[in-house]
Amino acid sequence: MSYATNVRKILAGFIVMAVLAMIAEIALAPAARADTQSDEAAFFGLVNHERGAHGLAPVAWDPSLVLNARAQSERMASSLTLFHNPNLAAGFSGGGWSAIGENVGVGMDVGGLHHSFVFSPSHRANILGDFDRIGIGVVHASGYIWVTEVFMKTGGSSEVGAGDSGGGTATVRSCKKVKGKKVCKKKVKKAKKKRRR
């Protein structure tokens, strides 16, 4: 065999492998989305089950919170770092809410992560908190599940009505790591004033 024939065979082999890799990626993409959505649904069910076990009303699924949660999970997964969204409240600056909270986690399975949330006082406070909406975002990356749960209480003092000239306030839960421990504080933020038209 000539050198040119060997090169052609090697190139043909690489092309076949590349095509097979693309087919596998295309075939697995819908499965990954299905896993993500089923995991989000599983977290949603577990949160509402926990609330029901404590005599609390269920939280409703909110698509805008889901988008926010998925974006945060993407950021964490891409950096392989667990952190809270420092601009959580700013993402909902339009008002219409009085409290907002966030749980973030990384682990191997939905049940284990939920269990960890329930046995962490600050995470459990969000799950059992005075919220009526939730958005959950899951990303599968590096063999782990990255999850963000965004909780919101709608209405209340952060909403400034069209006839209102004053600014409202909103309670925002802010968490950060201090000496290896998660510390959460509630802050009261003034809502932006709306001008009358």
Summary of the structure (lengths in Angstrom):
residues: 197
radius of gyration: 22.5
end to end distance: 83.8
largest distance: 86.5
contacts: 562
relative contact order: 0.15
helix: 46%
strand: 27%
